[in-house]
Amino acid sequence: MALDEDDKAATGAQDRIEGAFQLILDNCPVPVVAARVSDGEVLYQTPAMAAMLRLKPGDPPLKVEDFAIDRDERAECLRLIREHGSVDDFRMHFRRSDGSRFVGSMSARFVEIGGETVIVSNLIDLTTAFEREAEFRRVNETLEDAIEALDDGFVLYDANDRLVTCNSRYREFHSDSADLLVPGAHWPEVTRIRAERGFFVDAIGRVDEWMAEQMGQRGIALREEFPSKEGRWFEYSHRPTRQGGFVSVWNEITERKQMELALRQREEHFRSIVEGHPLPVWMVDLATSEILYESPSAAELFGRAWPSDQPAYTVDHFVDPADRDRLIAELRKSGELYDVELRVRKVDGTVFWASLNDRIIEYEGREVSILSFIDLTARRETAAEAARQREILHQSEKLSALGELLSSVAHELNNPLSVLIGQAVMLQEHASDPDTAVRAEKIGTAADRCARIVKTFLAMARQTSEETAPVDVNALIEQALEFAAYSLRTTGVDITLRLADDLPVVYANEDQLVQTFTNLIVNAEQALRGTEGPRTLEITTVAVDGGEGVSITFADNGPGIPEDARSRIFEPLFTTKQVGVGTGLGLALCHRIIEGHGGSIELERIDRPGATFTIRLSRDGARSKTDEEEAPHAEESGAGLRILVIDDEEDVGSLIADCLEMDGHKVDVEQSARGALERLKHRRYDVVLSDMRMPELDGVSFYGILQDTNPEQAGSLAFITGDTLSRRVSEFLATTDCPYIEKPFMPDDVRELVNRVMSRKNA
C-alpha cells in the first residue's frame, strides 16, 4: 500500500513538473515550433509562434513549407543539423498567413520524441532586429570578461578544434593534464591522452570506441555527467559556437549527483527545449518573489551556479526595490511587458542595465511571471562613450575658436602697441624736460600694461604660463581688490580676508594670477548686486599639501550657480548673465590660466546660499627653467653694426630703426621680404631682423630662400613676431635656432636680440 502511494506521489510530482514546463512553453515570449522531419508537419507551436505567423484559431495545421518558403534554405538547414547536430542563427525567408514576408533567424536541433525524429526550433523575426544584431554580439562578447571569475570550469575550442582559452577553474578540474592545456592544443589529441591516462572511467579498456563516440558528438549541444578515476562526479556542458567551435563548462557535482540525476530523468522531455534556449529565463512567484525556475543562461547572467538547490529571490536582484513593485503593477494591468530597461544586480553585487520581457500566468493557484533578460551593458557603454566623445569634440571646437579669437586680437594689437611702447620709452629717455619725461613714463607704463594683457591672451591661447617668478599670493589678492575696489564699494560688498601668514611662495605669472583673482571678485560683485540684505565676499588662503601648495577660496552669499549650469560654467562663451553683462569668457580664461599653472579651479558644492570657488596651486607648478637657473646674458655687441629691418608695418619698422640708430648702428628698412632679398644680393648685413607674417612672402619662406641662396646671411637672421600661435610659425621656431622676440616689445628687447645674434655668430 505504501508503495502505491509513493508511485502516485511520484506520478503527481512528474505531472506537475511536466505541467509547469508546458505552461512555460505556452507562455514563452519567444516563438518555438516542433515539426516532424519526415513530412514537415508541425506537431507543436507556442502561442508566440502562432502570433508571429498571424495564425487564427481554427486555421488548418501547418507544415514547414507553409511558412519556410524557400526550399533551398530548408534543405540547407536540415543538412546542417544532420552534419552538426544543430543550427543557430540560420537566416531564412518566411511567410505569414496573410502573405507578408520577413527574414528570420532560426535555431534548431533534432530530438527524439515517441520514436520519431523531430526538429525543435525557435524563430526570431529579424525585421527590426538587424540594427541590434551587432549590439547583441558585443553584449555576448562582454560575457567573456567574466569567464575567469566563474566558479565553473570553462574552455573554448575554435572551428579547428584548437584550444582558444580556459579558466583556472577548468585547469584545476584537469590537473592531471595541465601540461596539455596550452593555446593551440588539439582537442582530439588532448582527449585521447586523458582517456589513455584513465581519467575518463567510461573509456577504460575501450579508448578507440570511446573516442569515436566523442567525435560523433563534436557538433552537438549536450550536457553530460560522468565519474572520474578519483570517484568525483562532473557535469559537462558542451555547446557549439557560431564560429564552428564549441565551449565546454565543467562543474563538480559529486554531492548532488543522485538528486540531480533523478530530476533530470523526469524533466528531460521539456528541459531539452527550454534549457537549450539561449535567452535567460526566470519563472517567479509574484507573491514571494521566489525564483521557481532559472534557466542556465539566466544563472550565468546573474552569476549563480546552475543547477542549484538554494532558494533565490528577485528582490535581491533589483537595484531599486521600487522597480519591482512598479513592474508588478504594470504586469497585472496589461498582462505582459516588453523591452523594459532597468538596473539589476548580480550575485557578486555587480550592477548592470538589462532589458526585461515579462508575462503573467496562473500556476498551481498562484500568480507566476515568466521573465527573460538581455544584458544592455555593452550597448549603454557604447552610447555613453559616443556622448562623451561628442562632448569632448564640442569643447575642443569651442576652445579652438577661443584660441583663434585671442590670437587674432593679440596680433592686431601687437604692432600698434610696439610702436606706442617704443616711442614712449625713447621719449622718456631723450625728454628735454622733467614733465615730458614723467608723461612719457605714464604712457609707457599704461602701454606696457596693455602689452602684458596681450601676452596673457597669447599664453592662455597656448594653455601655458610664461615668464613665471616667485609671487606672494596674499599680495596679489590685495592688488586685485584694489583694482575692483570702486565696484565693491558702490555695490556695498563687505570683504572678509582670512589670509594665512605661512603661505609658501608660488612660481606663477603675476599678471595672470591678478587677472584671475580680479575676475572672480568682479563676478562675485555682479552676482551680489541683486541680493537683498548684507552682501559679503570672504577670501581665504591656506597652505596645503604639507606646505607645498596654496588653496585660495572666494565665497559669496549671492544667488549661487544654477544646478543645470554647474557643469558648463568653465566653457568658453557660456554665461548665465544677462545680455550685455557677461561675455562667457571670464571663467573660461580663469580656468585656462590656472591649468596653465599646473593648478585647479573648482566650483564647490555648499549647503548655504552663494557660490564658492576654490583654486589650488602647487608651489613649483609653473616653475620654468629660467626660474631655476639664471639664463646666460648675451654680450653687448657695441655700436657701428649694419642692420637690415624687415616689417610690412611702416611705423614698426621705423621704431626699430630709430631705437637701433640711437645706439650708433646703421639701419636700412624694407617693407617686404622680396625687397630684402634683392637688397641682400648687393650688400652684407651684420644683423637681419625680420617680421614673421608679411604679404607675398612670410618669414619662414624668407628663411628657406636665404638658406639656399645666402647661407652666411641666414646665420645673421632673427625675428620680431606677433604670430607664434600659428602652427607653421611655432614649429619653425622650435626646429631652428633663430633668435626671436614677441611683439609688443620694449627697445631693450630689440637691443638684447641684436646682442644674441652677434653672440651666436661670434661663438
Number of C-alpha atoms within 10 A of each C-alpha: 6 7 8 9 10 11 12 12 12 13 13 12 13 16 13 14 16 18 15 17 19 14 15 22 21 18 20 22 20 20 23 26 20 23 21 21 16 10 10 16 17 18 15 15 19 21 19 19 21 17 12 17 20 15 16 10 7 6 8 8 10 16 15 18 15 15 16 18 16 14 11 10 15 16 10 12 21 20 14 17 19 15 13 18 21 23 25 19 14 16 17 19 17 22 20 18 15 9 11 10 16 13 18 21 19 20 22 28 24 22 18 12 11 7 7 12 14 22 24 26 23 22 23 18 19 16 11 9 14 13 10 12 12 12 18 18 12 16 17 14 11 14 13 10 9 12 19 16 13 18 17 21 24 22 22 20 24 20 14 11 18 17 23 16 18 21 18 18 20 22 17 12 16 17 12 13 16 12 10 19 20 13 12 15 15 17 17 15 13 16 18 18 14 18 21 16 14 18 20 19 14 15 18 15 12 11 19 14 10 17 17 11 11 14 12 13 14 19 23 21 20 16 14 10 17 18 18 14 14 10 11 13 18 18 20 18 16 21 19 24 17 13 9 13 19 21 19 21 18 22 21 19 18 15 10 13 18 10 10 14 11 10 13 12 11 17 14 13 15 18 16 16 19 19 16 20 19 13 17 20 26 24 23 22 22 17 10 11 17 18 19 15 19 22 22 22 21 21 19 18 18 21 19 19 16 15 15 12 10 6 9 18 14 18 19 16 19 17 18 14 13 11 15 18 13 10 16 20 12 13 16 15 10 11 14 19 17 13 13 12 15 16 17 23 20 18 15 9 13 11 16 17 19 20 16 18 21 24 20 23 19 11 15 9 7 11 15 22 28 24 24 25 21 20 23 20 17 20 18 15 11 13 11 12 12 12 12 12 12 12 12 12 12 12 14 12 13 16 18 14 15 19 20 15 14 21 25 15 14 24 21 11 17 23 21 17 23 24 24 22 27 26 21 23 23 20 19 22 12 10 15 10 9 10 11 14 19 14 15 21 19 15 19 23 15 14 21 21 14 17 22 15 16 22 24 23 21 25 22 26 22 17 18 17 25 20 15 20 18 17 17 15 25 20 12 18 24 16 16 21 19 12 16 17 15 11 15 23 12 10 14 15 19 14 15 12 15 14 17 13 10 11 20 20 19 24 23 30 21 18 16 25 20 19 22 22 23 22 18 18 26 20 16 26 24 18 20 25 16 12 13 8 7 11 21 20 23 16 21 18 23 18 21 15 10 7 14 16 20 24 20 22 20 20 25 26 19 24 16 18 17 11 8 8 12 13 10 14 21 22 18 22 18 18 20 14 13 8 8 6 10 15 15 17 17 22 22 20 24 24 24 24 28 25 20 21 28 19 20 18 21 13 18 13 12 11 6 11 13 19 21 23 16 17 19 22 25 24 24 17 19 26 22 16 10 12 15 9 8 8 9 7 10 15 14 13 15 12 13 14 19 18 21 24 24 28 26 18 16 13 15 23 23 19 19 26 20 17 21 23 18 11 13 13 17 16 21 18 20 20 19 22 24 16 12 20 16 10 15 16 10 7 8 16 18 17 24 24 25 29 27 26 20 17 12 9 13 17 24 16 13 19 23 13 14 17 14 10 13 16 13 14 17 19 20 22 22 25 21 25 23 25 21 21 20 13 10 11 17 12 12 16 16 9 8 8 12 18 17 22 17 17 25 28 23 26 21 13 16 20 16 18 21 28 19 21 24 21 15 15 13 7 5
